[in-house]
Amino acid sequence: MPCSDSSTVTRRSILKRVCSSDELEEDMASASNGPTKADGSKLLRRRILIKKLSHAAFEELRARMIKFSEFVEIGEAEQYDRRGDKPWARLTVEQKAQIRRELNDFKAEMDVHEEARRMTRFHKH
């Protein structure tokens, strides 16, 4: 049976009862007899309607809303060195050369289009 409510408000169509997605799926299954093009568009519209109706109610959303204060509390900041660690500054010349060789080997292994090959930049040792 399609979703209905026996209350006076619903019977007068003042307030519609919100159906669960299971009830709407049952309504859709009973309403569709054969898959025609018109039925397909109806089915699509009904699925969109189900998706929209399955969202949380306004009261539920209002209860979950984040409320921000007008005032911001600020504490004392600690003084510390905010500069980042630079590990590349501690590399030896040999380590840098090894990294360049690995990069060049990696680039040499890659398949590159013939016209783009001239744009591949290799590092000097």
C-alpha positions in Angstrom: 0.0 0.0 0.0 1.4 3.5 -0.8 2.5 5.4 2.2 -0.4 7.1 3.9 -1.3 8.3 7.3 -4.8 8.3 8.8 -4.4 11.6 10.7 -6.6 14.5 9.9 -3.8 16.7 8.8 -2.5 14.2 6.3 -6.0 13.4 4.9 -6.5 17.1 4.3 -3.2 17.3 2.5 -2.0 20.0 4.7 1.0 18.0 5.8 2.3 15.1 3.9 3.8 12.1 5.7 7.4 11.4 4.9 7.9 7.9 3.6 10.9 5.8 4.3 13.0 4.8 1.3 11.8 1.1 1.8 8.1 2.2 1.4 9.0 4.3 -1.7 10.9 1.3 -3.2 7.8 -0.9 -2.7 5.6 1.8 -4.3 8.0 1.9 -7.3 8.1 -1.8 -7.6 4.3 -2.1 -7.6 3.8 0.8 -9.9 6.1 -0.4 -12.7 4.7 -3.2 -14.8 7.0 -3.2 -17.8 10.2 -1.3 -18.6 9.2 1.2 -21.3 11.0 4.5 -22.1 8.3 6.5 -20.3 8.5 4.2 -17.3 12.3 4.6 -17.3 12.1 8.3 -17.0 9.4 8.0 -14.3 11.6 5.5 -12.5 14.5 7.9 -12.7 12.4 10.7 -11.3 11.2 8.5 -8.5 14.8 7.5 -7.6 15.8 11.2 -7.5 12.7 11.8 -5.3 13.7 9.0 -3.0 17.2 10.4 -2.7 15.9 13.8 -1.8 13.4 12.5 0.7 16.0 10.3 2.4 18.0 13.3 3.6 17.8 14.2 7.3 14.9 16.3 8.4 15.4 20.0 9.2 15.1 19.5 12.9 17.8 16.8 12.8 20.1 19.1 10.9 19.4 22.0 13.2 20.4 19.8 16.2 23.6 18.9 14.5 24.5 22.4 13.5 27.8 23.9 14.6 27.5 27.2 16.4 30.4 29.5 16.6 31.0 32.0 19.4 31.4 35.7 18.7 34.4 35.8 20.9 37.8 34.2 20.3 40.0 33.2 23.2 43.7 33.8 22.5 46.5 32.3 24.6 50.1 33.1 24.8 52.3 31.7 22.0 55.5 29.9 22.8 58.6 31.2 21.2 60.3 28.6 19.1 62.2 28.2 15.9 59.6 27.9 13.1 62.1 27.3 10.3 61.8 23.9 8.7 64.4 21.2 8.8 66.5 21.2 5.6 68.0 17.7 5.2 69.3 18.5 1.7 71.7 21.0 3.2 73.5 18.2 5.1 74.1 16.0 2.0 77.6 15.3 0.9 78.7 15.9 -2.7 78.8 12.1 -3.3 75.2 11.7 -2.0 74.0 14.5 -4.3 75.8 12.9 -7.2 74.2 9.5 -6.4 70.7 11.1 -6.3 71.3 12.7 -9.7 72.5 9.4 -11.2 69.4 7.6 -9.8 67.1 10.4 -11.3 68.8 10.2 -14.7 68.5 6.3 -14.7 64.9 6.6 -13.8 64.2 9.1 -16.5 66.1 7.0 -19.1 63.9 4.0 -18.3 60.7 5.8 -19.0 59.0 5.6 -22.4 58.8 9.1 -23.8 57.3 10.1 -27.1 59.9 10.9 -29.8 58.9 14.5 -30.1 58.9 15.0 -26.3 62.3 13.4 -25.8 64.1 16.7 -26.4 62.3 18.3 -23.5 63.5 15.6 -21.0 66.0 17.3 -18.6 68.8 15.2 -17.3 71.0 16.3 -14.4 74.7 16.8 -14.8 77.0 14.7 -12.7 
